[in-house]
Amino acid sequence: IIHDDPPPIRSLRPEVPMDLQLICQKCLAKSPTARYRSASELAEDLSRFANGDAVSVRPPTPIEQILRWTQRYPTPALVILTLIVAISLFSI
C-alpha cells in the first residue's frame, strides 16, 4: 500500500468511465502534490464529469510512468540503465 499504486478501478469494474477512474486515481496519488489541491478543485472535476465535460486530469505520460517505476524499484532500474549504457558503448 505504501509503495504500490492501487489497481485501476476499471480493472475491477470495467463499466466505470475512464474520466471517473482518472479522478479517483488523482485522489489516491501517493504524492500529496499529485492530488487535488482542495476539495473544491475535486468538486469542480466531479461536476465536469457529471455534465459530460472534459475533466482536468489526464493519464500519466509514458515518461511519468517510467519515472514512477524507477522510484519504486531503484535497483532494477539501475541494472537496466547500466545494461543499456554497456550495450550502447560496446556496439559502437
N, CA, C and O atoms as CSV, one atom per row, in Angstrom:
chain,resi,resn,atom,element,x,y,z
A,1,ILE,N,N,0.832,-1.199,0.000
A,1,ILE,CA,C,0.000,0.000,0.000
A,1,ILE,C,C,0.866,1.249,0.000
A,1,ILE,O,O,0.524,2.246,-0.636
A,2,ILE,N,N,1.972,1.199,0.701
A,2,ILE,CA,C,2.818,2.381,0.806
A,2,ILE,C,C,3.515,2.688,-0.513
A,2,ILE,O,O,3.614,3.851,-0.903
A,3,HIS,N,N,3.997,1.662,-1.199
A,3,HIS,CA,C,4.800,1.880,-2.398
A,3,HIS,C,C,4.060,1.648,-3.710
A,3,HIS,O,O,4.370,2.295,-4.710
A,4,ASP,N,N,3.106,0.753,-3.726
A,4,ASP,CA,C,2.418,0.413,-4.974
A,4,ASP,C,C,1.154,1.233,-5.155
A,4,ASP,O,O,0.441,1.529,-4.196
A,5,ASP,N,N,0.892,1.591,-6.397
A,5,ASP,CA,C,-0.347,2.291,-6.716
A,5,ASP,C,C,-1.512,1.314,-6.621
A,5,ASP,O,O,-1.336,0.122,-6.870
A,6,PRO,N,N,-2.696,1.799,-6.266
A,6,PRO,CA,C,-3.853,0.904,-6.244
A,6,PRO,C,C,-4.190,0.462,-7.663
A,6,PRO,O,O,-3.880,1.168,-8.622
A,7,PRO,N,N,-4.821,-0.697,-7.804
A,7,PRO,CA,C,-5.177,-1.131,-9.161
A,7,PRO,C,C,-6.200,-0.165,-9.764
A,7,PRO,O,O,-7.027,0.395,-9.044
A,8,PRO,N,N,-6.142,0.026,-11.059
A,8,PRO,CA,C,-7.147,0.893,-11.699
A,8,PRO,C,C,-8.558,0.349,-11.453
A,8,PRO,O,O,-8.789,-0.859,-11.497
A,9,ILE,N,N,-9.469,1.241,-11.201
A,9,ILE,CA,C,-10.855,0.837,-10.913
A,9,ILE,C,C,-11.420,0.013,-12.056
A,9,ILE,O,O,-12.155,-0.948,-11.832
A,10,ARG,N,N,-11.079,0.386,-13.275
A,10,ARG,CA,C,-11.630,-0.315,-14.439
A,10,ARG,C,C,-11.138,-1.759,-14.534
A,10,ARG,O,O,-11.758,-2.575,-15.216
A,11,SER,N,N,-10.030,-2.087,-13.859
A,11,SER,CA,C,-9.601,-3.488,-13.858
A,11,SER,C,C,-10.524,-4.328,-12.982
A,11,SER,O,O,-10.629,-5.542,-13.157
A,12,LEU,N,N,-11.191,-3.667,-12.037
A,12,LEU,CA,C,-12.145,-4.352,-11.165
A,12,LEU,C,C,-13.581,-4.201,-11.657
A,12,LEU,O,O,-14.386,-5.127,-11.555
A,13,ARG,N,N,-13.890,-3.018,-12.192
A,13,ARG,CA,C,-15.233,-2.703,-12.680
A,13,ARG,C,C,-15.109,-2.029,-14.043
A,13,ARG,O,O,-15.042,-0.803,-14.121
A,14,PRO,N,N,-15.077,-2.823,-15.124
A,14,PRO,CA,C,-14.842,-2.256,-16.463
A,14,PRO,C,C,-15.878,-1.226,-16.907
A,14,PRO,O,O,-15.606,-0.432,-17.808
A,15,GLU,N,N,-17.048,-1.227,-16.298
A,15,GLU,CA,C,-18.095,-0.286,-16.714
A,15,GLU,C,C,-17.864,1.135,-16.199
A,15,GLU,O,O,-18.564,2.059,-16.614
A,16,VAL,N,N,-16.897,1.323,-15.303
A,16,VAL,CA,C,-16.603,2.654,-14.776
A,16,VAL,C,C,-15.974,3.498,-15.894
A,16,VAL,O,O,-15.029,3.050,-16.543
A,17,PRO,N,N,-16.487,4.705,-16.124
A,17,PRO,CA,C,-15.928,5.568,-17.177
A,17,PRO,C,C,-14.469,5.941,-16.881
A,17,PRO,O,O,-14.074,6.084,-15.724
A,18,MET,N,N,-13.691,6.093,-17.937
A,18,MET,CA,C,-12.267,6.407,-17.795
A,18,MET,C,C,-12.040,7.703,-17.028
A,18,MET,O,O,-11.142,7.777,-16.189
A,19,ASP,N,N,-12.851,8.732,-17.309
A,19,ASP,CA,C,-12.666,10.006,-16.609
A,19,ASP,C,C,-12.855,9.852,-15.102
A,19,ASP,O,O,-12.115,10.455,-14.326
A,20,LEU,N,N,-13.831,9.057,-14.680
A,20,LEU,CA,C,-14.042,8.833,-13.249
A,20,LEU,C,C,-12.860,8.076,-12.653
A,20,LEU,O,O,-12.442,8.361,-11.531
A,21,GLN,N,N,-12.325,7.120,-13.394
A,21,GLN,CA,C,-11.142,6.397,-12.916
A,21,GLN,C,C,-9.975,7.359,-12.711
A,21,GLN,O,O,-9.263,7.271,-11.711
A,22,LEU,N,N,-9.777,8.282,-13.662
A,22,LEU,CA,C,-8.681,9.242,-13.551
A,22,LEU,C,C,-8.859,10.159,-12.344
A,22,LEU,O,O,-7.889,10.481,-11.657
A,23,ILE,N,N,-10.089,10.574,-12.088
A,23,ILE,CA,C,-10.366,11.411,-10.916
A,23,ILE,C,C,-10.023,10.643,-9.637
A,23,ILE,O,O,-9.380,11.188,-8.739
A,24,CYS,N,N,-10.446,9.395,-9.554
A,24,CYS,CA,C,-10.167,8.575,-8.365
A,24,CYS,C,C,-8.668,8.337,-8.198
A,24,CYS,O,O,-8.154,8.387,-7.080
A,25,GLN,N,N,-7.969,8.082,-9.292
A,25,GLN,CA,C,-6.526,7.866,-9.206
A,25,GLN,C,C,-5.818,9.117,-8.697
A,25,GLN,O,O,-4.850,9.022,-7.942
A,26,LYS,N,N,-6.295,10.279,-9.107
A,26,LYS,CA,C,-5.684,11.515,-8.621
A,26,LYS,C,C,-5.944,11.673,-7.131
A,26,LYS,O,O,-5.070,12.146,-6.404
A,27,CYS,N,N,-7.110,11.293,-6.666
A,27,CYS,CA,C,-7.420,11.365,-5.232
A,27,CYS,C,C,-6.526,10.422,-4.426
A,27,CYS,O,O,-6.180,10.728,-3.285
A,28,LEU,N,N,-6.151,9.288,-4.999
A,28,LEU,CA,C,-5.378,8.267,-4.300
A,28,LEU,C,C,-3.874,8.339,-4.573
A,28,LEU,O,O,-3.132,7.437,-4.184
A,29,ALA,N,N,-3.424,9.394,-5.231
A,29,ALA,CA,C,-1.999,9.517,-5.559
A,29,ALA,C,C,-1.154,9.480,-4.293
A,29,ALA,O,O,-1.538,10.027,-3.260
A,30,LYS,N,N,0.000,8.830,-4.388
A,30,LYS,CA,C,0.899,8.713,-3.235
A,30,LYS,C,C,1.459,10.076,-2.831
A,30,LYS,O,O,1.515,10.396,-1.643
A,31,SER,N,N,1.862,10.858,-3.787
A,31,SER,CA,C,2.449,12.165,-3.503
A,31,SER,C,C,1.340,13.195,-3.279
A,31,SER,O,O,0.458,13.341,-4.125
A,32,PRO,N,N,1.373,13.903,-2.163
A,32,PRO,CA,C,0.352,14.935,-1.930
A,32,PRO,C,C,0.307,16.002,-3.018
A,32,PRO,O,O,-0.748,16.580,-3.281
A,33,THR,N,N,1.449,16.264,-3.649
A,33,THR,CA,C,1.459,17.289,-4.708
A,33,THR,C,C,0.755,16.815,-5.970
A,33,THR,O,O,0.377,17.629,-6.812
A,34,ALA,N,N,0.575,15.503,-6.109
A,34,ALA,CA,C,-0.107,14.958,-7.286
A,34,ALA,C,C,-1.625,14.877,-7.084
A,34,ALA,O,O,-2.364,14.598,-8.028
A,35,ARG,N,N,-2.083,15.119,-5.857
A,35,ARG,CA,C,-3.530,15.068,-5.570
A,35,ARG,C,C,-4.172,16.423,-5.851
A,35,ARG,O,O,-3.494,17.406,-6.152
A,36,TYR,N,N,-5.495,16.446,-5.745
A,36,TYR,CA,C,-6.212,17.717,-5.854
A,36,TYR,C,C,-5.754,18.635,-4.730
A,36,TYR,O,O,-5.534,18.192,-3.603
A,37,ARG,N,N,-5.614,19.917,-5.049
A,37,ARG,CA,C,-5.145,20.865,-4.036
A,37,ARG,C,C,-6.212,21.198,-3.014
A,37,ARG,O,O,-5.897,21.600,-1.894
A,38,SER,N,N,-7.485,21.033,-3.390
A,38,SER,CA,C,-8.562,21.366,-2.471
A,38,SER,C,C,-9.800,20.537,-2.813
A,38,SER,O,O,-9.911,19.959,-3.894
A,39,ALA,N,N,-10.719,20.501,-1.860
A,39,ALA,CA,C,-11.972,19.791,-2.092
A,39,ALA,C,C,-12.786,20.481,-3.189
A,39,ALA,O,O,-13.510,19.820,-3.934
A,40,SER,N,N,-12.669,21.792,-3.288
A,40,SER,CA,C,-13.420,22.499,-4.336
A,40,SER,C,C,-12.885,22.152,-5.725
A,40,SER,O,O,-13.654,22.086,-6.683
A,41,GLU,N,N,-11.565,21.929,-5.842
A,41,GLU,CA,C,-10.995,21.513,-7.120
A,41,GLU,C,C,-11.513,20.132,-7.513
A,41,GLU,O,O,-11.825,19.888,-8.678
A,42,LEU,N,N,-11.603,19.232,-6.535
A,42,LEU,CA,C,-12.182,17.904,-6.784
A,42,LEU,C,C,-13.646,18.038,-7.179
A,42,LEU,O,O,-14.098,17.391,-8.124
A,43,ALA,N,N,-14.386,18.875,-6.459
A,43,ALA,CA,C,-15.803,19.071,-6.760
A,43,ALA,C,C,-16.003,19.608,-8.176
A,43,ALA,O,O,-16.952,19.224,-8.861
A,44,GLU,N,N,-15.113,20.494,-8.613
A,44,GLU,CA,C,-15.209,21.030,-9.980
A,44,GLU,C,C,-15.037,19.926,-11.013
A,44,GLU,O,O,-15.780,19.857,-11.991
A,45,ASP,N,N,-14.042,19.054,-10.785
A,45,ASP,CA,C,-13.825,17.959,-11.727
A,45,ASP,C,C,-15.004,16.992,-11.723
A,45,ASP,O,O,-15.420,16.519,-12.781
A,46,LEU,N,N,-15.545,16.696,-10.545
A,46,LEU,CA,C,-16.706,15.805,-10.471
A,46,LEU,C,C,-17.914,16.424,-11.163
A,46,LEU,O,O,-18.694,15.726,-11.812
A,47,SER,N,N,-18.061,17.732,-11.020
A,47,SER,CA,C,-19.159,18.428,-11.700
A,47,SER,C,C,-18.978,18.374,-13.214
A,47,SER,O,O,-19.935,18.137,-13.951
A,48,ARG,N,N,-17.736,18.597,-13.677
A,48,ARG,CA,C,-17.464,18.490,-15.118
A,48,ARG,C,C,-17.784,17.085,-15.623
A,48,ARG,O,O,-18.384,16.914,-16.684
A,49,PHE,N,N,-17.375,16.085,-14.847
A,49,PHE,CA,C,-17.646,14.700,-15.224
A,49,PHE,C,C,-19.154,14.451,-15.310
A,49,PHE,O,O,-19.636,13.857,-16.274
A,50,ALA,N,N,-19.891,14.909,-14.300
A,50,ALA,CA,C,-21.337,14.696,-14.262
A,50,ALA,C,C,-22.038,15.384,-15.427
A,50,ALA,O,O,-23.066,14.904,-15.905
A,51,ASN,N,N,-21.483,16.514,-15.889
A,51,ASN,CA,C,-22.079,17.253,-17.009
A,51,ASN,C,C,-21.584,16.773,-18.368
A,51,ASN,O,O,-22.028,17.267,-19.404
A,52,GLY,N,N,-20.670,15.815,-18.364
A,52,GLY,CA,C,-20.141,15.292,-19.618
A,52,GLY,C,C,-19.053,16.153,-20.230
A,52,GLY,O,O,-18.687,15.962,-21.390
A,53,ASP,N,N,-18.529,17.102,-19.457
A,53,ASP,CA,C,-17.448,17.964,-19.948
A,53,ASP,C,C,-16.098,17.292,-19.705
A,53,ASP,O,O,-16.011,16.301,-18.980
A,54,ALA,N,N,-15.057,17.834,-20.311
A,54,ALA,CA,C,-13.706,17.312,-20.119
A,54,ALA,C,C,-13.235,17.603,-18.701
A,54,ALA,O,O,-13.442,18.699,-18.180
A,55,VAL,N,N,-12.604,16.622,-18.086
A,55,VAL,CA,C,-12.073,16.799,-16.733
A,55,VAL,C,C,-10.627,17.276,-16.807
A,55,VAL,O,O,-9.973,17.147,-17.842
A,56,SER,N,N,-10.141,17.824,-15.708
A,56,SER,CA,C,-8.796,18.409,-15.714
A,56,SER,C,C,-7.688,17.366,-15.626
A,56,SER,O,O,-6.548,17.641,-16.000
A,57,VAL,N,N,-8.009,16.182,-15.139
A,57,VAL,CA,C,-6.970,15.156,-15.013
A,57,VAL,C,C,-6.715,14.488,-16.349
A,57,VAL,O,O,-7.571,14.470,-17.233
A,58,ARG,N,N,-5.538,13.948,-16.472
A,58,ARG,CA,C,-5.172,13.221,-17.683
A,58,ARG,C,C,-4.348,12.019,-17.244
A,58,ARG,O,O,-3.762,12.034,-16.161
A,59,PRO,N,N,-4.298,10.995,-18.057
A,59,PRO,CA,C,-3.476,9.840,-17.677
A,59,PRO,C,C,-2.001,10.219,-17.688
A,59,PRO,O,O,-1.594,11.102,-18.445
A,60,PRO,N,N,-1.199,9.564,-16.860
A,60,PRO,CA,C,0.230,9.875,-16.861
A,60,PRO,C,C,0.874,9.495,-18.190
A,60,PRO,O,O,0.503,8.504,-18.820
A,61,THR,N,N,1.837,10.299,-18.597
A,61,THR,CA,C,2.567,10.014,-19.833
A,61,THR,C,C,3.467,8.802,-19.619
A,61,THR,O,O,3.746,8.439,-18.476
A,62,PRO,N,N,3.922,8.173,-20.694
A,62,PRO,CA,C,4.835,7.034,-20.521
A,62,PRO,C,C,6.097,7.404,-19.736
A,62,PRO,O,O,6.609,6.586,-18.971
A,63,ILE,N,N,6.596,8.615,-19.916
A,63,ILE,CA,C,7.796,9.045,-19.173
A,63,ILE,C,C,7.474,9.121,-17.679
A,63,ILE,O,O,8.271,8.689,-16.847
A,64,GLU,N,N,6.299,9.673,-17.342
A,64,GLU,CA,C,5.906,9.750,-15.933
A,64,GLU,C,C,5.757,8.349,-15.340
A,64,GLU,O,O,6.130,8.119,-14.190
A,65,GLN,N,N,5.217,7.421,-16.115
A,65,GLN,CA,C,5.087,6.046,-15.632
A,65,GLN,C,C,6.452,5.420,-15.386
A,65,GLN,O,O,6.647,4.723,-14.390
A,66,ILE,N,N,7.392,5.662,-16.285
A,66,ILE,CA,C,8.745,5.118,-16.117
A,66,ILE,C,C,9.413,5.728,-14.885
A,66,ILE,O,O,10.041,5.017,-14.101
A,67,LEU,N,N,9.277,7.040,-14.717
A,67,LEU,CA,C,9.879,7.687,-13.554
A,67,LEU,C,C,9.294,7.149,-12.246
A,67,LEU,O,O,10.025,6.920,-11.283
A,68,ARG,N,N,7.984,6.950,-12.217
A,68,ARG,CA,C,7.351,6.372,-11.022
A,68,ARG,C,C,7.901,4.981,-10.737
A,68,ARG,O,O,8.189,4.635,-9.592
A,69,TRP,N,N,8.042,4.179,-11.811
A,69,TRP,CA,C,8.547,2.812,-11.648
A,69,TRP,C,C,9.974,2.835,-11.107
A,69,TRP,O,O,10.313,2.058,-10.214
A,70,THR,N,N,10.810,3.725,-11.646
A,70,THR,CA,C,12.204,3.785,-11.179
A,70,THR,C,C,12.294,4.243,-9.730
A,70,THR,O,O,13.217,3.846,-9.019
A,71,GLN,N,N,11.356,5.070,-9.278
A,71,GLN,CA,C,11.349,5.483,-7.875
A,71,GLN,C,C,10.933,4.326,-6.968
A,71,GLN,O,O,11.434,4.189,-5.852
A,72,ARG,N,N,10.012,3.498,-7.460
A,72,ARG,CA,C,9.558,2.355,-6.652
A,72,ARG,C,C,10.582,1.235,-6.642
A,72,ARG,O,O,10.748,0.555,-5.629
A,73,TYR,N,N,11.276,1.033,-7.768
A,73,TYR,CA,C,12.213,-0.085,-7.913
A,73,TYR,C,C,13.581,0.448,-8.366
A,73,TYR,O,O,13.969,0.237,-9.515
A,74,PRO,N,N,14.309,1.129,-7.488
A,74,PRO,CA,C,15.564,1.754,-7.913
A,74,PRO,C,C,16.646,0.754,-8.330
A,74,PRO,O,O,17.398,1.031,-9.264
A,75,THR,N,N,16.744,-0.391,-7.668
A,75,THR,CA,C,17.798,-1.348,-8.006
A,75,THR,C,C,17.600,-1.940,-9.402
A,75,THR,O,O,18.531,-1.893,-10.206
A,76,PRO,N,N,16.433,-2.493,-9.723
A,76,PRO,CA,C,16.257,-2.991,-11.098
A,76,PRO,C,C,16.413,-1.881,-12.142
A,76,PRO,O,O,16.909,-2.130,-13.241
A,77,ALA,N,N,15.994,-0.668,-11.806
A,77,ALA,CA,C,16.131,0.445,-12.748
A,77,ALA,C,C,17.601,0.742,-13.014
A,77,ALA,O,O,17.990,1.006,-14.152
A,78,LEU,N,N,18.410,0.700,-11.974
A,78,LEU,CA,C,19.841,0.939,-12.140
A,78,LEU,C,C,20.495,-0.167,-12.966
A,78,LEU,O,O,21.358,0.111,-13.799
A,79,VAL,N,N,20.095,-1.405,-12.744
A,79,VAL,CA,C,20.630,-2.527,-13.518
A,79,VAL,C,C,20.270,-2.369,-14.996
A,79,VAL,O,O,21.122,-2.546,-15.867
A,80,ILE,N,N,19.028,-2.043,-15.273
A,80,ILE,CA,C,18.584,-1.862,-16.662
A,80,ILE,C,C,19.336,-0.705,-17.319
A,80,ILE,O,O,19.785,-0.819,-18.459
A,81,LEU,N,N,19.470,0.403,-16.600
A,81,LEU,CA,C,20.197,1.550,-17.148
A,81,LEU,C,C,21.650,1.181,-17.427
A,81,LEU,O,O,22.193,1.560,-18.464
A,82,THR,N,N,22.281,0.453,-16.521
A,82,THR,CA,C,23.668,0.021,-16.714
A,82,THR,C,C,23.791,-0.865,-17.949
A,82,THR,O,O,24.729,-0.715,-18.732
A,83,LEU,N,N,22.843,-1.791,-18.126
A,83,LEU,CA,C,22.874,-2.660,-19.307
A,83,LEU,C,C,22.705,-1.865,-20.597
A,83,LEU,O,O,23.384,-2.136,-21.588
A,84,ILE,N,N,21.820,-0.903,-20.591
A,84,ILE,CA,C,21.594,-0.079,-21.783
A,84,ILE,C,C,22.863,0.696,-22.140
A,84,ILE,O,O,23.254,0.751,-23.306
A,85,VAL,N,N,23.499,1.289,-21.143
A,85,VAL,CA,C,24.725,2.042,-21.386
A,85,VAL,C,C,25.826,1.108,-21.890
A,85,VAL,O,O,26.528,1.434,-22.846
A,86,ALA,N,N,25.976,-0.055,-21.244
A,86,ALA,CA,C,27.029,-1.006,-21.640
A,86,ALA,C,C,26.807,-1.492,-23.079
A,86,ALA,O,O,27.755,-1.557,-23.861
A,87,ILE,N,N,25.583,-1.826,-23.422
A,87,ILE,CA,C,25.281,-2.295,-24.775
A,87,ILE,C,C,25.562,-1.199,-25.798
A,87,ILE,O,O,26.130,-1.458,-26.860
A,88,SER,N,N,25.159,0.026,-25.468
A,88,SER,CA,C,25.392,1.112,-26.423
A,88,SER,C,C,26.874,1.415,-26.583
A,88,SER,O,O,27.310,1.770,-27.679
A,89,LEU,N,N,27.663,1.283,-25.512
A,89,LEU,CA,C,29.099,1.541,-25.614
A,89,LEU,C,C,29.825,0.449,-26.394
A,89,LEU,O,O,30.727,0.738,-27.179
A,90,PHE,N,N,29.438,-0.784,-26.181
A,90,PHE,CA,C,30.119,-1.894,-26.841
A,90,PHE,C,C,29.636,-2.135,-28.271
A,90,PHE,O,O,30.280,-2.870,-29.020
A,91,SER,N,N,28.539,-1.540,-28.652
A,91,SER,CA,C,28.051,-1.754,-30.015
A,91,SER,C,C,28.604,-0.706,-30.986
A,91,SER,O,O,28.327,-0.755,-32.184
A,92,ILE,N,N,29.369,0.220,-30.470
A,92,ILE,CA,C,29.934,1.270,-31.322
A,92,ILE,C,C,31.104,0.761,-32.120
A,92,ILE,O,O,31.700,1.513,-32.891
